[in-house]
């Protein structure tokens, strides 16, 4: 398996020169200025989006090999047709079938809570100051299957820090769009909608935590959580919330959807852990999607193989209790 | 054509065809016929298809008796054993798919699952019950066991209950499908209670009406 030594340099330091010259960086500079000028109160009145925008150009990004797995990525076809996105249906092919007409543009994200800056921001303004990078991460679902996915995104912490979280910001809470008209799955009370997830602030600031806008060099398909989702590679997939419309810094631990639905089965932390079984099935092994019917199961690794990077976050914690 | 011939030449072959269709479709998809595929997670697809088909056939087996009465077609009994055996067949395929495709012959893990994971325990006990019924499904076993045969074959009720419970227990959040199965099973068992009560009432009132007539 592919276990990496802890990085000694931050991703921003290894951004190649090419990125510096590209269009995103120019936008980035503009965006940063806009936020700095607008400030907390005025920014909340910023229009959610402009109209008559030309179709989006393909994303510009650089490969971040330092944080990438060297395992072969799962086929695009599988990554985009085998999805758990209950807002669009419960079976794996449902999201692809039901999300095609989902409107992700315009999109805005409300950011608030225990931070000096807050407001509602158009997605493009929010992303503008950041360079996108591709990272190939393992993804381990709580249902004991896994993939390897080349995501495009930006370190979550880089974005969060722009809002200057206060000392009261102990956690970060994320919320998915609530729109039963567009999201047919929300018409059934399978979960308490909207979907809510959360991280402890140090988890959120960890350089592996990624805010994702694309996959396989393209913008996210709707079924993968467009236009903005989280990827926390050392946790079970359900922590990586999709189609985010709200990010809040909180003092108390957020009430997350699955832990509310079945507290004995899904904890707040949900770190990948082969030693702590789901009450109904083993987590010791995983099926790698796309490797065929008779492919051998591989051993699930502690923290999904990212133990060297993240295990220190949980020092002194009983991971059997805080599953 | 006489009734017996009709069953031998038409109805039974139809049951064979219908019961083998899910397996044929699964194989067709597995070999990529007509552009089909088993999707991104073929093991899971096979496991689910076999499990659900076993439950479908089990409920169909339990529907034979009520249908005989409602349709006044007592000959339907001739199809019951075949349906029950196919239910067992798919239950075994389901268990094999689990042992081979999911666990890849990891017997210690299978043993641990059967003992420690209640929903797997339920499913496993259901398969054992069905195996006992399949093993005693021949005419010879019927004759040899006499009255005890009937009592033994009541085990189909706990087997069906355990099967539906097993299905219910393994879903993550959406219980609508297992709830539907549970509702059908409740109706099938409820009908039997109602029928028994009615039969008891009519017999105490001195009527000689046989249960077959309405």
Boltz contact constraints between the chains, C-beta under 6 A:
constraints:
  - contact:
      token1: [A, 78]
      token2: [B, 40]
      max_distance: 6.0
  - contact:
      token1: [A, 82]
      token2: [B, 40]
      max_distance: 6.0
  - contact:
      token1: [A, 90]
      token2: [B, 174]
      max_distance: 6.0
  - contact:
      token1: [A, 145]
      token2: [B, 41]
      max_distance: 6.0
  - contact:
      token1: [A, 190]
      token2: [B, 173]
      max_distance: 6.0
  - contact:
      token1: [A, 190]
      token2: [B, 174]
      max_distance: 6.0
  - contact:
      token1: [A, 261]
      token2: [B, 173]
      max_distance: 6.0
  - contact:
      token1: [A, 280]
      token2: [B, 117]
      max_distance: 6.0
  - contact:
      token1: [A, 280]
      token2: [B, 119]
      max_distance: 6.0
  - contact:
      token1: [A, 289]
      token2: [B, 40]
      max_distance: 6.0
  - contact:
      token1: [A, 289]
      token2: [B, 41]
      max_distance: 6.0
  - contact:
      token1: [A, 293]
      token2: [B, 42]
      max_distance: 6.0
  - contact:
      token1: [A, 297]
      token2: [B, 104]
      max_distance: 6.0
